[in-house]
Amino acid sequence: MDIFIKLPVILVLIFIVFSLFQGMYYLSKDDGRNDKTRVVRALTIRIVLSFILFFLLMLGYFAGLLQPHGL
């Protein structure tokens, strides 16, 4: 049952890392002639995915599907 919350969390994490590298690529390779908003769009997608991840983690915690580990 807990795979239904863990799989989307892992997928969102993968997409966040992909968007981060995509923004880094656009930042280093764009010279200003192409679409100038590609870096901003990539980073905006990363922020939106981070909010989705936060809400997925909170949903899993409050539903009892994810348990925090103590240190």
N, C-alpha and C positions, 0 to 999 in steps of 0.2 A: 504494500500500500504506500509506503513512503517513497517509492521510486517515482510516483506521480508528482511529488514536490521536488525531489532531488534532481531529476533529469532536467526540468525547466531551469533550475538554478544553475546547473552546470552549463547548459546551452547559453544562457544569458551571459555567464562569465566568459565563455568563449567568444561570443559576439562583442563583448566589451573590449577584450584584448585585440580582436581583429580591428575594431573601429579605432582603437588607440594607435595601432601600427599604420592604419590607413591614413589617419591624420598626420602622423609623423612623415609618411611618405609624401603626402601632398605638400607639407611644409617644406621639405627639403628639395623636391623636384619641380614644383611649380615656379615659373619665372614671371608670372603676372599676366601672360598673354592669354591663358586659358580662363576658365571660370574661376574668378577670384574668391568665391565663397566655398570652395570645396573643403578647405581646412575647417572653417567654421561649421559647415554641415556635418562633417565627420565627428567633430567634438560635441556638437549638439546631440547627435545620435548616441554618443557614449554617455552623455549626462542622462538622457532619457532612459537608456538601458540600465544605468545605475539606479535610478529611481524605481524601475520595474523590479530589479533585483532586491532592493530594500523591501518593497512591498511583498514580494514573494517570500522573503525570509520572515517577515513579520506574520504573514498569513500562515506559514508553516509552523511558526512558534505558537501562535494563539490557537491553531487547530490541534496542536499536540503532535504534529508529524515530525517536527524537528526539536531536538532536545539540546540545550547548551551543555558544554563540557566545562567543568570546574578546573581551575588551575591548581 
